[in-house]
Amino acid sequence: MAKFVRVDMPVNSPKETLSLCVEIIERDTLLGAASPLAGFVDMAVFATKHTNANTKQKAGNKSADDAQTTYNMCSSKCGLAAGQTKDTENKVYWFVVQIRDILLLKYKGVEETLSQYGFNVVISQTGARKNVRVDMPTKPETMLELADAIIEKHTELGVASPLTAALVDMTAFETLVTEANTLLDDWKSFTEDAQTFHNQAQVILGYADGQTSETEGTIYYYLCIIRDRLLQKYQGTEEALAQWGFKVVISSKQTGPKKTEPIVIEGEVNAGATANIDLNNTGVQGDTKIKLENPGSTVLQYYFTNVINGIPVGAFVEVQPGETKTKTPIELGASQFNLFFTVRSLGVVKGLFKVTVGV
C-alpha cells in the first residue's frame, strides 16, 4: 500500500511560524553536533533572524493592543462605547444631542441651517408636510468631526452664537472633544506603528508581498530547506519531523483539501463593540465564498484585521439589517497581515451576525 506524506507549513501565520522556529532551534541545540542540520543550515543566522522577527512581531502586537485600548477610551469619551447611549451624560454624543435640539428650536423652519454646524440635514416633503431628519454619527471619527465643526461655528459666531452658557456648557464640551481627539490621534499613531512593525516582521519571515519560498535569507526560505533536509534524513520514518515541531500527516492515500458542506457561524456582538469570528476548521481559503448576513436591527461591518476584535483600518463590508452580501476573504481585507475575521456593531443595540462559509 502506498504511503503518502504531507508536511504542513505555517505559511502566512507569523505566530505559528515563530513557534516552529523555537522548536527547531531547541531540537538542534539538544542534538548538538549530531544534528542532521549541521553543515546544511547556519543555525546561528537562523536563530538571529527568528529573534529579530519575534521582536518586531511582539512590538507590533503591543502597538495593536495599545491602539485597541486607546480607541476604546476614545469611544467611551464620545459616548459610543458598549452600553452607552445618547443619554449617557457628559459624553460627546450627549452634548451633540443637546446642541442639535437647541439648534432645531433656534432655526425652526430653516433647519437646513444646522448644516453650517456640521450636521447632515435631510429634508423631504410628504404632501404639505415638511420632514426633517438630522443624522447622527455612529463612529468616534465622524462624531469628533461633527464636534469640531460645531465648535468652529460657535467660535466664529462669538457672542451671537445661540449656544449660550445658560443652555449648554461649551467650555466643558470643548475640553471633552480635545481629550477625545488626542486619544483618536494616539490610536492612529499606534495603528501605524503596529502596521510598520508587523510589515518589518513579514519581510524577515518571508511573507511580504512578492516574497516566496525562493526568496533567499528569509525564515520561510530556511524552513523549506530544513524541512527538505529532515525529510531526506528521516526517509521512511517521516513522523520524526514532529519532534522538530512540524505537522506531519501520513496516510495510505493522497491527502489534500477536503470538500465540505457550507458551515454556518452565528452569534451576537455588543452595541458599538467588535467580536472575532472563529474560522478555524472551516477550510476557508482566499477565494472561498462567504455569505454575510445581518439578522438583527443594527448595522454591521465585516472585515479582517491584524488583532483579535480589532478596529478596521482597511477594507470592510457594511451590511444593513436584513441584508445579505457574499464576499471572499481577500475582498474583506484578508492578508498575511490581517488574519482575524471580525464583525462590528455600529448601533446602540446588540447586533446579530450570521456567516456561512463555502456557499
Buried (B, 14 or more C-beta within 10 A) or exposed (E): EEEEBBBEBBBBBBEBBBBBBEBBBEBBEEBEEEBBBEEBBEBEEBBEBBBBBBBBBEBBBBBBBBBBBBBBBBBBBBBBBBEBBBEBEEBBBBBBBBBBEBBBEBBEEEBEBBEBBBBEBEEEEEEEEEEBEBEBBBBBBBBBBBBBBBBEBBEEEEEEBBBEEEBBBBEEBBEBBBBBBEBBEBBBBBBEBBBBBBBBBBBBBBBBEEBEBEBEEBBBBBBBBBBEBBBEBBEEEBEBBEBBBBEBEEEEEEEEEEEEEEBEBEBEBBBBBBBBBEBEEBBBEEEBBBBBBBBBEBBBBBBBBBBBBBBBBBBBBBBEBEEEBEBBBBBBBBBBBBBBBBBBBBBBEBBBBBBBBBE
